[in-house]
Amino acid sequence: MRESNQTLWELALNQVKETLSVYDRDQLCEGVLRMIAEDRSKDGTEQRNLIAKSIHIMLALDFYKDFEVQFLTATKSFYK
């Protein structure tokens, strides 16, 4: 048996990274952007916890930068 220095968290995270498609990533980003837009329009805090957790997932899976570009673009249009 091959020994690994990776933690269970790292092993699971790598497995998710390998199986998550570009479509899945795009869907997650679009969903978070919709929740942010809804949160801003309603001045509510109902979805902020889910938004924060979703962003944490994107950071862990190393694709937050893709989301950040979309977020900044959406934010610019929101304040125009």
Beta strands, then each sheet from edge to edge (+ up, - down):
end
